Amino acid sequence: MESFAQMMADLDGQRLPAWLKQAEATDLPPLKSLVNGICHYLAAVTAGLAMGASFDLLRLQILHAD
């Protein structure tokens, strides 16, 4: 899980496919459930990782526009 947390913190979606394969190979049902959920929404998760910082900036601009 540490590698997943680091990938999220780094907003590095390029590591996601390898992490998913590694996590799927474990014997941990909760981790496999997480993998299934991520795979179901893979495009959204990948996009979120790709735009993370820019999305935060956009959200701040919208909040301060009011």
N, C-alpha and C positions, 0 to 999 in steps of 0.2 A: 504494500500500500504506500510505502514511502516514495517509490518511484512514480506512482500515480499522483501523489500530492505535489511532487516536484514538477511533474509535467504540467499540472494545472497552474502552479505558481509561475512557471516559465512561459505559459501560454504556447506550448510546443506541441501542436497537433500532429506533427510529423512522426512523433514517437508513439502515437495512439495505436496504430495497427499492430505494432510489435508488442505493445503492452497488452492489448486485448488477447492476442494469441497466448502470451505467457500466463495471463490470468485465467484464461479458459482451461489451461492445462492443470490447474490446481485441483485439489480435492476439497475446496472450501465452497460450500453451497452459497453463502452470502456473496462471495466474490463472483461466482458464476452468475448469480442473479444480477449483480451490477453490470457485468459484461453484457448480458442479454438486454438490459435496459439501454445501455449505451449503443449497442448495435441497432436497436429498434429506432433510435433517434440519432443515428450516426452522422447524418448530414448536419443536423442542428448542433451537435456537440462539436464537430469539426469546425463549423463556422464560428461557434462561440470561442473556441480556442484561437482561431485565426484573427478575430476582430476584438478580442478582449479589451485591450488598452484603448483602442479607438472608440469602442462602444462606451466605455466609461467617460471619455472626453465628450462624446456626443450627449450623453445623459446629463452631464454637468452643464453643458451649454443650454440644453432645454430647460433644466431646472432654474437656471439663472436668468432665462429670458422672460420669466413671468414677472 
